[in-house]
Amino acid sequence: MILKKNIEEVLEEISEAAVKAGRDPETVKLMAVTKTKPAEYVDTAYNAGMRLFGENRVNELEDKFYRKKRKRRSTFNRTSSEK
């Protein structure tokens, strides 16, 4: 799976950069931003190991995660500066 390989490579780069900066790599997280992406992309990212997602539109968040009744343990963050 290409996405899983890409995620692993990015996580490795993050880990190396954190160590170089004197930070614990476990304190740096990778967030998949789902804005404008269909639910199928979210499924693929989740299946590839992503658990932290960002979405700036509540209705899209509901469509992608809650209305489909996915049984997942993920963290969702609002990525927009809108309040």
N, CA, C and O atoms as a GROMACS GRO file, in nm:
protein
  332
    1MET      N    1   0.084  -0.118   0.000
    1MET     CA    2   0.000   0.000   0.000
    1MET      C    3   0.089   0.124   0.000
    1MET      O    4   0.173   0.141   0.089
    2ILE      N    5   0.072   0.209  -0.098
    2ILE     CA    6   0.157   0.326  -0.114
    2ILE      C    7   0.138   0.425   0.000
    2ILE      O    8   0.236   0.479   0.052
    3LEU      N    9   0.014   0.450   0.040
    3LEU     CA   10  -0.012   0.546   0.146
    3LEU      C   11   0.055   0.504   0.277
    3LEU      O   12   0.115   0.586   0.345
    4LYS      N   13   0.044   0.377   0.311
    4LYS     CA   14   0.105   0.328   0.434
    4LYS      C   15   0.257   0.350   0.430
    4LYS      O   16   0.315   0.392   0.530
    5LYS      N   17   0.319   0.322   0.318
    5LYS     CA   18   0.463   0.343   0.304
    5LYS      C   19   0.498   0.490   0.319
    5LYS      O   20   0.596   0.525   0.385
    6ASN      N   21   0.418   0.578   0.257
    6ASN     CA   22   0.442   0.721   0.268
    6ASN      C   23   0.429   0.770   0.412
    6ASN      O   24   0.510   0.850   0.459
    7ILE      N   25   0.327   0.721   0.482
    7ILE     CA   26   0.308   0.759   0.622
    7ILE      C   27   0.428   0.714   0.705
    7ILE      O   28   0.478   0.790   0.788
    8GLU      N   29   0.472   0.592   0.684
    8GLU     CA   30   0.589   0.541   0.758
    8GLU      C   31   0.712   0.626   0.732
    8GLU      O   32   0.788   0.656   0.824
    9GLU      N   33   0.733   0.666   0.607
    9GLU     CA   34   0.849   0.750   0.573
    9GLU      C   35   0.840   0.887   0.640
    9GLU      O   36   0.940   0.938   0.691
   10VAL      N   37   0.722   0.946   0.640
   10VAL     CA   38   0.705   1.077   0.703
   10VAL      C   39   0.726   1.066   0.854
   10VAL      O   40   0.790   1.152   0.915
   11LEU      N   41   0.674   0.960   0.915
   11LEU     CA   42   0.693   0.940   1.059
   11LEU      C   43   0.842   0.924   1.093
   11LEU      O   44   0.888   0.973   1.196
   12GLU      N   45   0.915   0.857   1.008
   12GLU     CA   46   1.059   0.841   1.029
   12GLU      C   47   1.130   0.976   1.019
   12GLU      O   48   1.217   1.007   1.100
   13GLU      N   49   1.092   1.056   0.920
   13GLU     CA   50   1.150   1.190   0.906
   13GLU      C   51   1.119   1.277   1.027
   13GLU      O   52   1.204   1.351   1.074
   14ILE      N   53   0.996   1.268   1.076
   14ILE     CA   54   0.957   1.344   1.194
   14ILE      C   55   1.041   1.300   1.314
   14ILE      O   56   1.090   1.384   1.390
   15SER      N   57   1.058   1.171   1.330
   15SER     CA   58   1.137   1.118   1.441
   15SER      C   59   1.282   1.167   1.435
   15SER      O   60   1.338   1.209   1.536
   16GLU      N   61   1.341   1.161   1.318
   16GLU     CA   62   1.479   1.206   1.302
   16GLU      C   63   1.492   1.356   1.330
   16GLU      O   64   1.587   1.399   1.395
   17ALA      N   65   1.397   1.434   1.282
   17ALA     CA   66   1.401   1.579   1.305
   17ALA      C   67   1.383   1.612   1.452
   17ALA      O   68   1.447   1.702   1.505
   18ALA      N   69   1.296   1.538   1.519
   18ALA     CA   70   1.274   1.560   1.662
   18ALA      C   71   1.402   1.532   1.741
   18ALA      O   72   1.441   1.611   1.827
   19VAL      N   73   1.464   1.420   1.712
   19VAL     CA   74   1.589   1.385   1.781
   19VAL      C   75   1.695   1.491   1.756
   19VAL      O   76   1.765   1.533   1.848
   20LYS      N   77   1.707   1.534   1.632
   20LYS     CA   78   1.805   1.636   1.596
   20LYS      C   79   1.779   1.767   1.672
   20LYS      O   80   1.873   1.839   1.706
   21ALA      N   81   1.651   1.796   1.698
   21ALA     CA   82   1.614   1.918   1.770
   21ALA      C   83   1.615   1.900   1.922
   21ALA      O   84   1.583   1.992   1.996
   22GLY      N   85   1.653   1.780   1.965
   22GLY     CA   86   1.657   1.755   2.109
   22GLY      C   87   1.521   1.728   2.171
   22GLY      O   88   1.503   1.745   2.292
   23ARG      N   89   1.426   1.686   2.090
   23ARG     CA   90   1.291   1.656   2.139
   23ARG      C   91   1.266   1.507   2.139
   23ARG      O   92   1.326   1.432   2.063
   24ASP      N   93   1.176   1.466   2.226
   24ASP     CA   94   1.132   1.328   2.228
   24ASP      C   95   1.039   1.306   2.109
   24ASP      O   96   0.937   1.373   2.098
   25PRO      N   97   1.072   1.214   2.018
   25PRO     CA   98   0.988   1.191   1.900
   25PRO      C   99   0.844   1.155   1.934
   25PRO      O  100   0.754   1.179   1.853
   26GLU      N  101   0.819   1.099   2.050
   26GLU     CA  102   0.683   1.061   2.089
   26GLU      C  103   0.594   1.182   2.116
   26GLU      O  104   0.472   1.170   2.123
   27THR      N  105   0.655   1.301   2.132
   27THR     CA  106   0.576   1.422   2.158
   27THR      C  107   0.534   1.493   2.031
   27THR      O  108   0.461   1.592   2.037
   28VAL      N  109   0.578   1.444   1.916
   28VAL     CA  110   0.543   1.506   1.787
   28VAL      C  111   0.446   1.413   1.715
   28VAL      O  112   0.473   1.294   1.699
   29LYS      N  113   0.335   1.468   1.672
   29LYS     CA  114   0.231   1.386   1.608
   29LYS      C  115   0.208   1.430   1.464
   29LYS      O  116   0.225   1.547   1.430
   30LEU      N  117   0.170   1.336   1.382
   30LEU     CA  118   0.134   1.360   1.243
   30LEU      C  119  -0.018   1.362   1.233
   30LEU      O  120  -0.084   1.266   1.274
   31MET      N  121  -0.073   1.469   1.178
   31MET     CA  122  -0.218   1.480   1.162
   31MET      C  123  -0.253   1.472   1.013
   31MET      O  124  -0.195   1.541   0.930
   32ALA      N  125  -0.349   1.387   0.982
   32ALA     CA  126  -0.402   1.379   0.847
   32ALA      C  127  -0.517   1.478   0.836
   32ALA      O  128  -0.617   1.467   0.907
   33VAL      N  129  -0.503   1.575   0.748
   33VAL     CA  130  -0.607   1.675   0.728
   33VAL      C  131  -0.699   1.626   0.617
   33VAL      O  132  -0.655   1.599   0.506
   34THR      N  133  -0.827   1.616   0.649
   34THR     CA  134  -0.921   1.554   0.556
   34THR      C  135  -1.004   1.654   0.478
   34THR      O  136  -1.096   1.615   0.406
   35LYS      N  137  -0.973   1.782   0.491
   35LYS     CA  138  -1.050   1.886   0.422
   35LYS      C  139  -1.053   1.858   0.271
   35LYS      O  140  -0.949   1.836   0.209
   36THR      N  141  -1.169   1.860   0.217
   36THR     CA  142  -1.199   1.839   0.074
   36THR      C  143  -1.173   1.696   0.026
   36THR      O  144  -1.185   1.670  -0.094
   37LYS      N  145  -1.139   1.606   0.114
   37LYS     CA  146  -1.113   1.468   0.072
   37LYS      C  147  -1.235   1.381   0.101
   37LYS      O  148  -1.301   1.400   0.203
   38PRO      N  149  -1.266   1.287   0.013
   38PRO     CA  150  -1.382   1.201   0.036
   38PRO      C  151  -1.357   1.100   0.149
   38PRO      O  152  -1.243   1.074   0.188
   39ALA      N  153  -1.466   1.046   0.199
   39ALA     CA  154  -1.459   0.950   0.309
   39ALA      C  155  -1.370   0.830   0.275
   39ALA      O  156  -1.308   0.772   0.364
   40GLU      N  157  -1.365   0.792   0.149
   40GLU     CA  158  -1.283   0.677   0.109
   40GLU      C  159  -1.135   0.703   0.138
   40GLU      O  160  -1.061   0.612   0.175
   41TYR      N  161  -1.091   0.828   0.122
   41TYR     CA  162  -0.952   0.862   0.153
   41TYR      C  163  -0.927   0.849   0.302
   41TYR      O  164  -0.821   0.804   0.345
   42VAL      N  165  -1.026   0.890   0.381
   42VAL     CA  166  -1.015   0.879   0.526
   42VAL      C  167  -1.003   0.733   0.565
   42VAL      O  168  -0.921   0.696   0.649
   43ASP      N  169  -1.085   0.649   0.504
   43ASP     CA  170  -1.078   0.504   0.530
   43ASP      C  171  -0.939   0.450   0.501
   43ASP      O  172  -0.883   0.374   0.579
   44THR      N  173  -0.885   0.491   0.387
   44THR     CA  174  -0.752   0.443   0.348
   44THR      C  175  -0.646   0.489   0.447
   44THR      O  176  -0.560   0.411   0.487
   45ALA      N  177  -0.653   0.615   0.487
   45ALA     CA  178  -0.555   0.667   0.584
   45ALA      C  179  -0.569   0.596   0.718
   45ALA      O  180  -0.469   0.561   0.780
   46TYR      N  181  -0.692   0.574   0.761
   46TYR     CA  182  -0.714   0.503   0.887
   46TYR      C  183  -0.657   0.362   0.879
   46TYR      O  184  -0.588   0.316   0.971
   47ASN      N  185  -0.685   0.294   0.770
   47ASN     CA  186  -0.635   0.157   0.754
   47ASN      C  187  -0.483   0.151   0.742
   47ASN      O  188  -0.422   0.047   0.767
   48ALA      N  189  -0.423   0.263   0.704
   48ALA     CA  190  -0.276   0.271   0.693
   48ALA      C  191  -0.213   0.310   0.826
   48ALA      O  192  -0.090   0.318   0.836
   49GLY      N  193  -0.295   0.332   0.929
   49GLY     CA  194  -0.240   0.358   1.061
   49GLY      C  195  -0.262   0.496   1.119
   49GLY      O  196  -0.225   0.521   1.234
   50MET      N  197  -0.320   0.586   1.043
   50MET     CA  198  -0.344   0.721   1.095
   50MET      C  199  -0.456   0.718   1.199
   50MET      O  200  -0.556   0.648   1.183
   51ARG      N  201  -0.437   0.795   1.306
   51ARG     CA  202  -0.539   0.803   1.410
   51ARG      C  203  -0.570   0.947   1.451
   51ARG      O  204  -0.662   0.971   1.529
   52LEU      N  205  -0.495   1.041   1.398
   52LEU     CA  206  -0.517   1.182   1.430
   52LEU      C  207  -0.559   1.252   1.301
   52LEU      O  208  -0.482   1.260   1.205
   53PHE      N  209  -0.682   1.304   1.301
   53PHE     CA  210  -0.738   1.365   1.182
   53PHE      C  211  -0.783   1.508   1.211
   53PHE      O  212  -0.826   1.539   1.321
   54GLY      N  213  -0.771   1.593   1.111
   54GLY     CA  214  -0.816   1.731   1.124
   54GLY      C  215  -0.918   1.762   1.016
   54GLY      O  216  -0.899   1.727   0.899
   55GLU      N  217  -1.024   1.827   1.056
   55GLU     CA  218  -1.129   1.866   0.961
   55GLU      C  219  -1.183   2.000   1.007
   55GLU      O  220  -1.206   2.018   1.127
   56ASN      N  221  -1.203   2.094   0.917
   56ASN     CA  222  -1.249   2.226   0.960
   56ASN      C  223  -1.397   2.251   0.937
   56ASN      O  224  -1.446   2.360   0.967
   57ARG      N  225  -1.467   2.154   0.887
   57ARG     CA  226  -1.612   2.170   0.867
   57ARG      C  227  -1.684   2.059   0.943
   57ARG      O  228  -1.666   1.940   0.914
   58VAL      N  229  -1.766   2.099   1.038
   58VAL     CA  230  -1.834   2.002   1.123
   58VAL      C  231  -1.919   1.906   1.041
   58VAL      O  232  -1.920   1.786   1.068
   59ASN      N  233  -1.992   1.958   0.942
   59ASN     CA  234  -2.078   1.870   0.863
   59ASN      C  235  -1.997   1.765   0.787
   59ASN      O  236  -2.041   1.652   0.771
   60GLU      N  237  -1.878   1.802   0.740
   60GLU     CA  238  -1.793   1.704   0.672
   60GLU      C  239  -1.738   1.601   0.771
   60GLU      O  240  -1.728   1.483   0.740
   61LEU      N  241  -1.704   1.648   0.890
   61LEU     CA  242  -1.658   1.556   0.995
   61LEU      C  243  -1.766   1.453   1.025
   61LEU      O  244  -1.738   1.333   1.034
   62GLU      N  245  -1.888   1.501   1.039
   62GLU     CA  246  -1.999   1.409   1.066
   62GLU      C  247  -2.017   1.309   0.952
   62GLU      O  248  -2.034   1.190   0.975
   63ASP      N  249  -2.012   1.358   0.829
   63ASP     CA  250  -2.029   1.270   0.714
   63ASP      C  251  -1.919   1.163   0.708
   63ASP      O  252  -1.946   1.046   0.682
   64LYS      N  253  -1.796   1.205   0.733
   64LYS     CA  254  -1.682   1.114   0.716
   64LYS      C  255  -1.665   1.018   0.832
   64LYS      O  256  -1.614   0.907   0.812
   65PHE      N  257  -1.705   1.058   0.952
   65PHE     CA  258  -1.672   0.975   1.067
   65PHE      C  259  -1.791   0.924   1.145
   65PHE      O  260  -1.792   0.809   1.187
   66TYR      N  261  -1.890   1.005   1.166
   66TYR     CA  262  -1.998   0.966   1.256
   66TYR      C  263  -2.117   0.904   1.186
   66TYR      O  264  -2.172   0.805   1.234
   67ARG      N  265  -2.158   0.960   1.075
   67ARG     CA  266  -2.277   0.907   1.007
   67ARG      C  267  -2.254   0.769   0.951
   67ARG      O  268  -2.349   0.692   0.936
   68LYS      N  269  -2.133   0.736   0.920
   68LYS     CA  270  -2.103   0.603   0.869
   68LYS      C  271  -2.083   0.504   0.983
   68LYS      O  272  -2.058   0.385   0.960
   69LYS      N  273  -2.095   0.554   1.107
   69LYS     CA  274  -2.086   0.471   1.228
   69LYS      C  275  -1.961   0.386   1.230
   69LYS      O  276  -1.965   0.267   1.261
   70ARG      N  277  -1.852   0.448   1.198
   70ARG     CA  278  -1.725   0.377   1.204
   70ARG      C  279  -1.691   0.348   1.350
   70ARG      O  280  -1.707   0.434   1.436
   71LYS      N  281  -1.646   0.230   1.376
   71LYS     CA  282  -1.605   0.194   1.510
   71LYS      C  283  -1.454   0.214   1.518
   71LYS      O  284  -1.375   0.123   1.496
   72ARG      N  285  -1.418   0.338   1.550
   72ARG     CA  286  -1.278   0.374   1.550
   72ARG      C  287  -1.242   0.449   1.675
   72ARG      O  288  -1.327   0.511   1.739
   73ARG      N  289  -1.118   0.442   1.708
   73ARG     CA  290  -1.065   0.525   1.815
   73ARG      C  291  -0.968   0.620   1.749
   73ARG      O  292  -0.853   0.585   1.723
   74SER      N  293  -1.014   0.739   1.723
   74SER     CA  294  -0.934   0.840   1.657
   74SER      C  295  -0.952   0.972   1.730
   74SER      O  296  -1.047   0.989   1.807
   75THR      N  297  -0.862   1.062   1.705
   75THR     CA  298  -0.872   1.196   1.759
   75THR      C  299  -0.902   1.289   1.643
   75THR      O  300  -0.841   1.280   1.536
   76PHE      N  301  -0.997   1.378   1.665
   76PHE     CA  302  -1.036   1.472   1.562
   76PHE      C  303  -1.011   1.612   1.611
   76PHE      O  304  -1.050   1.647   1.723
   77ASN      N  305  -0.947   1.693   1.532
   77ASN     CA  306  -0.920   1.831   1.566
   77ASN      C  307  -0.973   1.922   1.459
   77ASN      O  308  -0.970   1.890   1.340
   78ARG      N  309  -1.022   2.034   1.502
   78ARG     CA  310  -1.065   2.138   1.408
   78ARG      C  311  -0.942   2.214   1.364
   78ARG      O  312  -0.870   2.268   1.448
   79THR      N  313  -0.916   2.219   1.234
   79THR     CA  314  -0.793   2.278   1.184
   79THR      C  315  -0.808   2.421   1.137
   79THR      O  316  -0.711   2.484   1.096
   80SER      N  317  -0.929   2.473   1.143
   80SER     CA  318  -0.952   2.609   1.096
   80SER      C  319  -0.939   2.708   1.210
   80SER      O  320  -0.957   2.672   1.326
   81SER      N  321  -0.909   2.833   1.176
   81SER     CA  322  -0.904   2.937   1.279
   81SER      C  323  -1.041   2.996   1.303
   81SER      O  324  -1.057   3.085   1.387
   82GLU      N  325  -1.142   2.948   1.229
   82GLU     CA  326  -1.279   2.996   1.249
   82GLU      C  327  -1.327   2.956   1.387
   82GLU      O  328  -1.287   2.853   1.440
   83LYS      N  329  -1.413   3.039   1.445
   83LYS     CA  330  -1.467   3.005   1.578
   83LYS      C  331  -1.618   3.001   1.574
   83LYS      O  332  -1.681   2.974   1.677
   0.00000   0.00000   0.00000
